[in-house]
Amino acid sequence: MRLDKYLKVSRLIKRRTVANEACDAGRVSANGKPVKASYDVKAGDIVEIQFGQKTLKVEVLIVADNVRKDDAPAMYRELL
């Protein structure tokens, strides 16, 4: 699954266009490297997203196309 779609489906970022813009601006990295929105997300990847001064680091657990809002947090695990 594309990274921008994963960020939207997992509800880490609210809209896919915003996720796409964040990737283009270099604020999203996977496994320590800056990636584009077209990056293919796999289970086990470590994704970092910079929101201004705050950085969110998560491990991808599940990659699924359609997920209910209540189940979205089960797609990833937050890391410190």
N, C-alpha and C positions, 0 to 999 in steps of 0.2 A: 504494500500500500504506500502511496505517496506520503511524504512527511506532512505536507500542508493538510491533507485530508485526515491523517491520523490525529494531528493537533486539534482539529475541529471535532472529530467523532469522539475523542477522549475528553473533550471540553476543557483542554488546557488553554486553548485560545478560542474565543467565542465564534469568530467567523473565519471561513477559509481564506477570504481575500486578505484579512489581517495577518493570518498565518503566513500566507505567501509573501506579503510585504516584509514581515519580520525575517524571513529566510533571505530575501533579497538584500536586506540591510545588514546581514551578517550577524544577527542577534541570536541565531539558533545554530547549535553545533551538535553533532552526533559522534560519540566515541572520541571526543577531543578535537574534532576537525570541523570547521565551518562547512555547512552543507546547503545545497539549494533545495527548493520546495519539491523537486522531483526525486529526491533521495528516497530509496526503497527501504522503509522501516521494517525491521525484523525483531522478533522477540529476543530479549537480551541486550538490545542496544541501550546505550546511556545517552539521553537527550538533555541538553542544557538550553534553557531559554532565559534571555536577559530582559527583564521588565524594568527599565530605568536603572536604579541602583540595586535592585533585587535580582538574584539569579535563582531560577528554579531548576533543580537537577532531578530527573526521574529515570527509572529503569523501565523499559517497555516489557510488559508481561504477556499481553494478549494483543493480537492484531485482528480486529473484526470490523466489517463494513457498517453494520447497523447495530447500535447499542442504545438501550434505554438510558435516560438521564440518571436513574438510580444506580445503574450498573457501570457507568463510565469510570468512576474512580478505581474499579477493579482492573482496568486496562494497564495501569502503571503503578509503580511504587516510588514514593518520594525518597530521595537520598539526601543526606546532610552535606 
